[in-house]
Amino acid sequence: MTPAIPTTAEVTAAIEAQQARILADLTELVSYNSVHAEPGCEQANADAADWVVRSLEEVGLTVETHLTADGSTAVIGRRVARDGRPTVLLYSHYDVVPAGDPAAWSSDPFTLTERNGRWYGRGTADCKGNVVMHLAALRALDELGDPGVGVTVVIEGSEERGGEGLDALIEEHPDYFTADAIIIADTGNVAEGVPTLTTSLRGGAQVRVTVKSLRSAVHSGGFGGPAPDAVAALIRILDSLRDETGRVAIRGTDNTATWDGIAYDAEAFRADAGVLDGVEIIGDGTDVADQLWARPAVTVTGFTSTPVSEAVNAIPATATAQLNLRTPFGASGTATAEALRNHLIDAAPWGVQVEVDIQEVNDPFATDTSGPAAQALADALSKAFGDRETAYCGSGGSIPLTTALQRAVPGAEIALFGVEEPLCTIHSADESVSPDELKRCAVAETLFLLSYTR
């Protein structure tokens, strides 16, 4: 006779009983400034990897580590399936983006701090909270009677810097990642308390554009007017990337596609993005989801010429901008990046010289949510969040790992969820996570592992 699956209440109680452990785990993991390939952070990144190894061993997994091609450590823990049960791969990452200026934070970014019912610190949501969530679910699984599902846990250390090392490991050893279902815990809910599965991710690229107009800077009094200003030229080029409404309009790409999934209310977006009072969001308020999930987007993430503190009365001879390109599912990352390159060059005024360097190109991703694993996870999420219906949405972010896994393990279902939601402000100062969201996700993952049968 097959034992009854524990109830949602029983699973919730098992996770709630771990509250002190969850907080202690996240506190310790957040304390590591584990930026990959950042001078001065090498030891912290290695220490975070060691912490993950110890933690996976403590929950009974057989653990191996792999030094990847980009110099990071991928940690893989395994528990073999019993009695013909399926195997589930659980993914997350222990590296973080740089914290930036500590003065921009309300508290030390590497000391987990509780304020107003949230836990603050770099990586609390992206993605150390998800690592801790996996551990809590595995402990609960053992306590409640593990039915024998196979578990492979993959925690990498360079995702925020592109994750090329793990991608190369997947290509070289696809057998390491064999599974029936792959759960990527690196996204999150459309709003706090709303269970969500992510159905698509944008691809992207890093693009650097440099404008040169003079052999060297020249006196603005003697030459200002007719002399071509490199900064002014670059501003014109960048402005051409948007139409008169402000929407991104890269020539040679589809800038009119519409999103057929869940809508994103304009006022909710204003609040989530922290748009200042009196500042308009781009578009007419009805196409927020279209712009986020169905169309290319480009953001100026950096601009370099003469710093204001060093300004002199001279016409700049050169200027550079760093652009982040996002590509929607259905479009090629490479083709979209090339379209951007051509647009930048064609838009150059006054014959200025334009150099475009394209790096870190990755393709968009989409997953089928009609399979048994995705449906089981959606049901588990709904139960964990008080029987609220699970939402399905796209994500504007990119996770190149997903397409690598799709190629390497074509028979596996891939589902994406996680502890993030808009209030987390990942990649910014004062990143935070809701403890309740973390615990509910742990409940959902436990319910899934208890019930998933293929």
C-alpha positions in Angstrom: 0.0 0.0 0.0 1.4 3.4 -1.0 1.8 5.7 2.0 -0.4 8.8 1.9 1.3 12.0 0.8 1.7 14.4 3.7 -0.8 17.2 3.7 0.0 20.8 3.0 -0.5 21.6 6.7 2.0 18.9 7.7 4.6 20.1 5.1 4.0 23.7 6.3 4.6 22.7 9.9 7.8 20.9 8.9 9.1 24.1 7.2 8.0 26.4 10.0 9.9 24.3 12.4 13.1 25.1 10.5 12.6 28.9 10.8 15.7 29.4 13.0 17.8 27.1 10.8 16.6 28.9 7.6 17.6 32.3 9.1 20.9 31.0 10.3 21.7 29.4 6.9 20.9 32.6 5.0 22.8 34.8 7.5 25.9 32.7 7.0 25.6 32.4 3.2 24.9 36.1 2.8 28.0 37.0 4.8 30.2 35.9 1.9 30.9 38.6 -0.7 30.9 35.9 -3.3 31.2 37.8 -6.6 32.8 35.7 -9.2 36.0 36.8 -10.9 36.2 40.0 -8.8 39.6 41.0 -7.4 39.4 40.7 -3.7 36.4 38.4 -3.7 38.2 35.2 -4.7 38.3 33.7 -1.1 34.7 34.7 -0.3 33.5 32.9 -3.5 35.5 29.8 -2.6 34.2 29.9 1.0 30.6 30.1 -0.3 31.2 27.0 -2.4 32.6 25.2 0.6 29.5 26.2 2.6 27.3 24.7 -0.1 29.3 21.5 -0.1 28.9 21.1 3.7 25.3 21.9 3.6 24.4 19.4 0.8 26.4 16.7 2.6 24.4 17.5 5.8 21.1 16.7 4.0 22.5 13.3 2.9 23.6 14.0 -0.6 26.8 12.6 -2.2 28.6 15.7 -3.3 31.2 16.4 -6.0 32.8 19.6 -7.1 33.9 20.7 -10.6 36.3 23.5 -11.4 34.7 25.0 -14.5 36.3 26.6 -17.5 35.7 30.1 -16.1 37.5 29.3 -12.9 34.4 28.9 -10.7 33.3 25.9 -8.7 30.1 24.0 -9.6 28.8 21.9 -6.7 26.7 18.9 -7.6 24.9 16.8 -4.9 23.1 13.5 -5.7 20.6 11.1 -4.2 19.8 8.2 -6.4 16.1 7.4 -7.2 14.5 4.3 -5.7 11.8 1.9 -7.0 11.6 3.5 -10.4 10.9 7.0 -9.1 11.9 10.0 -11.3 14.9 12.2 -10.8 14.6 15.9 -10.2 17.4 18.4 -10.7 17.3 21.4 -8.5 19.3 24.4 -9.5 20.5 27.7 -8.0 23.7 29.8 -7.6 25.8 31.1 -4.7 27.5 34.0 -6.5 26.2 37.5 -6.4 26.4 40.8 -8.2 28.7 43.4 -6.6 27.1 45.3 -3.7 28.3 48.6 -5.0 28.6 51.6 -2.7 28.0 50.5 0.9 26.7 54.0 1.6 23.7 53.3 -0.7 22.6 50.5 1.6 20.6 51.1 4.8 22.7 48.4 6.5 25.8 46.3 5.8 25.1 44.3 2.6 26.8 41.3 4.0 25.1 41.3 7.4 21.6 39.9 7.1 19.4 42.5 8.7 15.7 42.3 9.5 13.5 45.4 8.9 9.8 45.7 8.5 9.3 41.9 8.2 11.9 41.5 5.5 15.5 40.2 5.4 18.0 42.5 3.8 21.4 41.7 2.3 23.1 41.0 -1.0 21.9 37.7 -2.3 19.0 37.3 0.0 16.8 36.8 -3.0 19.2 36.4 -5.9 20.0 33.7 -5.3 21.1 32.6 -1.9 17.6 32.6 -0.6 16.8 29.9 -3.2 19.8 27.9 -2.1 18.5 27.9 1.4 15.0 27.1 0.2 16.3 24.0 -1.5 18.0 22.9 1.7 14.9 23.4 3.8 12.8 21.4 1.3 15.3 18.5 1.4 15.3 18.4 5.2 11.5 18.5 5.2 11.4 15.7 2.6 13.5 13.5 4.9 11.4 14.2 7.9 8.1 13.5 6.2 9.1 10.3 4.6 11.1 10.6 1.4 9.2 8.5 -1.2 12.4 7.8 -3.1 12.5 10.5 -5.7 16.0 11.0 -7.1 17.5 14.4 -6.4 20.4 16.1 -8.2 21.2 19.6 -6.8 23.4 21.9 -8.9 24.7 25.1 -7.3 27.0 27.1 -9.5 29.3 30.1 -8.7 29.5 32.3 -11.7 25.9 32.8 -13.0 26.0 36.6 -12.5 29.1 36.8 -14.7 27.5 34.8 -17.5 27.8 31.2 -16.2 29.9 30.1 -19.2 31.8 27.7 -17.0 28.7 25.7 -16.1 27.5 25.9 -19.7 30.8 24.3 -20.8 30.5 21.6 -18.2 26.9 20.8 -19.4 28.2 20.5 -23.0 31.1 18.3 -22.0 29.3 16.1 -19.5 25.5 16.1 -20.2 25.2 12.9 -18.2 25.9 14.9 -15.0 22.6 16.6 -15.5 20.3 13.8 -16.5 16.9 14.2 -15.0 13.2 13.8 -15.7 12.4 17.3 -14.4 14.6 20.3 -13.9 13.6 23.0 -11.4 15.4 26.3 -11.9 15.1 28.4 -8.7 16.2 31.7 -10.0 13.0 33.6 -10.8 10.0 34.5 -8.7 6.5 35.7 -8.3 4.7 38.5 -10.1 3.9 39.9 -6.7 4.4 38.9 -3.1 2.0 36.2 -2.2 1.1 35.3 -5.8 2.5 31.8 -6.8 4.1 32.0 -10.2 5.7 29.8 -12.8 8.0 31.6 -15.3 7.3 30.5 -18.9 9.9 32.4 -20.9 13.1 34.3 -20.5 14.6 37.0 -22.7 18.0 36.4 -24.3 20.5 39.2 -24.4 23.9 40.6 -25.1 26.3 43.2 -23.7 27.1 45.8 -26.4 29.7 48.5 -26.1 29.6 51.4 -28.6 32.4 53.9 -29.0 32.3 57.1 -31.0 35.4 58.9 -32.1 35.3 62.3 -33.8 38.7 64.1 -33.2 42.3 63.1 -32.9 42.2 64.7 -29.4 40.0 67.0 -27.4 40.2 70.6 -28.6 39.4 74.0 -26.9 35.7 74.7 -27.0 36.3 78.4 -27.4 38.5 78.0 -30.4 36.6 75.2 -32.1 33.2 74.9 -30.5 30.4 75.0 -33.0 31.6 73.3 -36.1 33.9 70.7 -34.4 32.1 67.4 -34.1 31.4 66.7 -30.4 31.7 62.9 -29.7 29.4 63.1 -26.7 26.7 64.9 -28.7 27.0 62.4 -31.5 26.7 59.4 -29.2 23.6 61.0 -27.5 22.0 61.3 -30.9 22.8 57.7 -31.7 21.3 56.5 -28.4 18.2 58.6 -28.8 17.5 57.0 -32.2 17.0 53.7 -30.4 13.6 54.9 -29.2 10.6 56.2 -31.2 8.7 59.4 -30.4 6.8 57.7 -27.6 10.0 56.4 -26.0 9.4 52.7 -26.9 12.5 50.8 -28.1 12.6 50.7 -31.9 15.7 48.9 -33.2 15.6 48.9 -37.0 15.4 45.4 -38.4 13.6 43.9 -35.4 9.9 43.4 -34.5 9.0 46.2 -32.1 5.2 45.6 -32.3 4.8 42.0 -30.9 2.3 41.5 -28.1 2.4 39.2 -25.1 -0.5 36.7 -24.9 0.0 35.7 -21.2 -0.7 37.5 -17.9 -1.0 41.3 -18.1 1.1 43.7 -16.0 -1.0 46.5 -14.6 0.6 49.9 -15.3 0.1 51.1 -11.7 1.6 48.0 -10.3 4.6 48.4 -12.6 5.0 52.0 -11.4 5.1 50.8 -7.8 7.4 47.8 -8.5 9.9 49.8 -10.5 9.9 52.7 -8.1 8.9 55.3 -10.7 9.0 58.8 -9.2 5.9 60.8 -8.8 5.1 62.8 -12.0 7.3 60.6 -14.2 5.5 58.7 -16.9 6.2 55.1 -17.7 7.0 54.5 -21.4 4.1 53.5 -23.5 0.4 54.0 -23.1 0.0 51.9 -20.0 -1.6 49.0 -21.9 1.6 47.4 -23.3 3.8 47.0 -20.2 3.9 43.2 -20.6 4.5 43.5 -24.4 7.5 45.7 -23.8 8.9 43.5 -21.1 8.3 40.0 -22.5 7.5 40.2 -26.2 9.8 42.9 -27.7 13.5 43.7 -27.8 14.7 46.2 -25.2 18.0 48.1 -24.8 19.2 49.9 -21.7 22.2 52.3 -21.4 23.9 50.8 -18.4 27.0 52.9 -18.5 28.3 56.1 -20.2 31.9 57.3 -20.3 33.5 60.5 -21.5 35.0 63.3 -19.4 33.9 63.0 -15.7 32.1 66.1 -14.4 34.8 66.4 -11.7 37.4 66.7 -14.4 35.5 68.8 -16.9 37.4 71.5 -18.8 36.4 73.7 -21.7 37.2 71.2 -24.4 35.2 69.4 -27.0 35.3 65.6 -26.3 37.1 63.5 -28.9 35.6 60.2 -27.9 32.6 58.8 -25.9 31.6 55.3 -25.0 28.3 53.7 -23.8 27.6 50.2 -22.4 24.3 48.8 -23.6 22.4 45.8 -22.3 20.3 44.2 -25.0 17.3 41.9 -24.2 15.8 39.7 -26.8 12.3 38.1 -26.6 11.5 34.5 -27.2 11.1 33.8 -30.9 13.9 36.0 -32.0 17.6 35.1 -32.3 20.0 36.7 -29.8 22.7 36.9 -32.4 20.5 38.4 -35.1 19.0 40.9 -32.7 22.5 42.0 -31.6 23.6 42.4 -35.2 20.5 44.5 -35.9 21.5 46.7 -33.0 25.0 47.0 -34.3 23.8 48.1 -37.7 21.3 50.5 -36.2 24.1 52.2 -34.1 26.4 52.5 -37.1 23.7 53.8 -39.5 22.5 56.4 -37.0 25.9 58.0 -36.6 25.7 61.8 -37.4 28.4 63.9 -39.1 30.4 60.8 -40.3 31.8 60.1 -36.8 33.6 56.8 -36.5 31.6 54.2 -34.6 33.0 51.0 -33.1 30.6 48.3 -31.7 31.7 45.4 -29.6 29.2 42.6 -28.9 29.8 40.2 -26.1 27.9 37.6 -24.0 25.2 36.9 -26.6 22.6 34.4 -25.4 19.3 33.2 -26.9 15.9 33.5 -25.3 14.2 30.6 -23.7 10.6 29.2 -23.3 9.3 26.1 -21.7 6.1 24.0 -22.0 4.1 24.2 -18.8 1.6 21.5 -19.8 3.7 18.5 -18.8 3.3 16.5 -15.6 6.2 18.1 -13.7 5.1 21.7 -14.4 1.6 20.9 -13.6 2.6 19.2 -10.3 4.7 22.2 -9.4 1.9 24.6 -10.3 -0.4 22.6 -8.0 2.1 22.5 -5.2 2.7 26.3 -5.5 -1.1 26.9 -5.3 -1.4 24.8 -2.2 1.6 26.4 -0.5 0.2 29.9 -1.2 -3.2 29.2 0.4 -4.9 27.7 -2.6 -4.3 30.8 -4.7 -4.2 30.0 -8.4 -0.7 29.8 -9.9 0.1 32.6 -12.3 2.1 32.2 -15.5 4.4 35.0 -16.7 7.4 35.8 -18.7 10.6 37.2 -17.3 12.6 40.0 -18.7 15.8 38.5 -17.4 18.2 36.0 -19.0 19.4 32.6 -17.7 21.6 31.1 -20.4 21.8 27.9 -18.5 18.2 27.1 -19.5 19.0 26.8 -23.2 22.1 24.8 -22.4 20.1 22.3 -20.4 17.4 22.2 -23.1 20.0 21.0 -25.6 21.8 18.6 -23.2 18.7 17.0 -21.6 16.0 17.3 -24.3 13.7 14.8 -22.6 13.5 16.8 -19.3 10.7 19.2 -18.4 12.1 22.5 -17.2 10.2 24.7 -14.8 11.2 28.0 -13.3 10.2 29.6 -10.0 11.8 31.1 -6.9 11.7 33.4 -3.9 12.1 36.7 -5.8 9.3 39.2 -6.3 9.4 42.9 -7.2 9.9 44.2 -3.7 13.2 42.3 -3.5 15.0 44.9 -5.8 17.6 42.4 -6.8 20.9 43.7 -8.2 20.2 47.0 -6.3 21.1 48.4 -2.9 18.9 47.1 -0.1 18.1 43.8 -1.8 15.8 41.8 0.4 13.6 38.7 0.6 10.3 38.0 2.4 10.8 35.2 4.9 7.2 34.2 4.2 7.9 33.9 0.5 11.0 31.8 1.1 9.1 29.5 3.4 6.1 29.2 1.1 8.4 28.3 -1.8 10.1 25.6 0.4 6.6 24.2 1.1 5.8 24.1 -2.6 9.1 22.4 -3.5 8.6 19.8 -0.8 5.1 19.1 -1.9 6.3 18.7 -5.4 9.1 16.3 -4.5 6.6 14.2 -2.4 4.0 14.0 -5.2 5.8 14.0 -8.6 5.6 10.7 -10.4 6.1 11.6 -14.1 
